[in-house]
Amino acid sequence: MEERLTELSCEEFADRLASSDGVPGGGGAAALAGSLAAALCSMAGALTVGKPRYAAVEGALASVMEDAEDVRFRLLELVEDDATGFSPLLEAYALPRDDPRRRATIEAATRDACMAPLAMMGECCRAIVLLEEMSGICSRLLVSDVACGAVLAAAALQAASVNVYVNTDGLPHDDTTASIESACAEMLDEFVPRARALVRRHAERSVR
């Protein structure tokens, strides 16, 4: 049975990340960080549900938690997808320089390698939106956890973008490449400031 990176213990994952294996790498680390951000969103909801003071928002809590769990599991899948996408790129670069297929193979593998980190970025944006929603309905005792989730989500979003841009830099500057880079820029421009604003709001509020 093929080993799944997400089934490793925390210590084993970190050991693998520190090794010369190459996978997981920055993309896998970004996806894992994003999944932890979503997990913190779920935790804030789970520790609020059932408290009489928050009975009026039970439905909203359940909805946000359900979506947060979807984001969490999708990002864990992307840890695996990122690792899978890296292998064809290594194989493409391993082709002899005089092989007529080399340039096209590298280009195709590079485009494919953009897809997992681009998807991570989208999921991290979803996590930030959900953390914003959770911040308005969860127990005040949990706002620091929501803020920590926002920090992780923003970091994961930025880290994933690095993995997109490092790949697009090696691609022809055509409409497809421009579209990928534009999508990255839009997500960074909107959602990193939103995450930072969420952190500032909760860092400045006293816990009640």
Residue pairs with C-beta under 8 A, 6 or more apart in sequence:
4 80
5 13
5 16
5 23
5 24
5 28
5 79
5 80
5 83
6 32
6 76
6 79
6 80
8 16
13 24
13 32
16 23
16 24
17 24
17 25
17 28
17 29
22 86
22 90
23 82
23 83
23 86
23 87
24 32
24 79
24 82
24 83
25 82
25 83
25 86
26 159
26 162
26 163
27 78
27 82
27 83
27 86
27 116
27 117
27 120
27 159
27 160
27 163
28 79
28 82
28 83
29 159
30 117
30 120
30 155
30 156
30 159
30 160
30 163
31 75
31 76
31 78
31 79
31 82
31 116
31 120
31 156
31 160
32 75
32 76
32 79
33 152
33 153
33 155
33 156
33 159
34 71
34 75
34 120
34 123
34 124
34 127
34 152
34 153
34 156
34 157
34 160
35 71
35 72
35 73
35 75
35 76
35 79
36 149
36 152
37 124
37 127
37 128
37 131
37 149
37 150
37 151
37 152
37 153
37 156
38 68
38 69
38 71
38 72
38 75
38 123
38 127
38 130
38 149
38 153
39 68
39 72
39 149
40 131
40 145
40 146
40 148
40 149
40 152
41 64
41 65
41 68
41 71
41 127
41 130
41 131
41 134
41 146
41 149
42 65
42 68
42 69
42 72
43 142
43 145
44 134
44 138
44 139
44 142
44 145
44 146
44 149
45 61
45 62
45 64
45 65
45 68
45 134
45 138
46 65
47 138
47 139
47 141
47 142
48 54
48 61
48 137
48 138
48 139
48 142
49 58
49 61
49 62
49 65
51 139
53 139
54 61
54 137
54 138
54 139
57 137
60 133
60 137
61 134
61 137
61 138
64 130
64 133
64 134
64 137
67 126
67 130
68 127
68 130
68 134
71 123
71 126
71 127
71 130
74 119
74 123
75 120
75 123
75 124
75 127
75 156
78 116
78 119
78 120
78 123
81 115
81 116
81 119
82 116
82 117
82 120
82 163
84 116
85 112
85 113
85 115
85 116
86 113
88 109
88 112
88 113
89 106
89 109
89 110
89 112
89 113
91 109
92 102
92 105
92 106
92 108
92 109
92 110
93 106
95 101
95 102
95 105
95 106
96 102
106 170
107 171
107 172
110 167
110 170
110 171
111 167
111 171
111 176
113 163
113 167
114 164
114 167
114 168
114 180
116 163
117 160
117 161
117 163
117 164
117 167
118 160
118 164
118 180
118 183
118 184
120 156
120 157
120 160
121 157
121 160
121 161
121 164
121 183
121 184
121 187
122 187
124 153
124 154
124 156
124 157
124 160
124 191
125 157
125 187
125 190
125 191
127 149
127 153
127 156
128 150
128 153
128 154
128 157
128 191
128 194
128 195
128 198
129 194
131 146
131 149
131 150
131 153
131 195
131 198
132 194
132 198
134 146
135 143
135 146
135 147
135 198
135 201
135 202
138 146
140 205
140 207
140 208
141 207
143 202
143 205
143 207
144 202
144 207
146 198
146 202
147 198
147 199
147 202
147 203
150 195
150 196
150 198
150 199
151 195
151 199
153 195
154 191
154 192
154 195
154 196
157 187
157 188
157 191
157 192
157 195
158 188
158 192
161 184
161 187
161 188
164 180
164 181
164 184
165 181
165 184
168 177
168 180
168 181
171 177
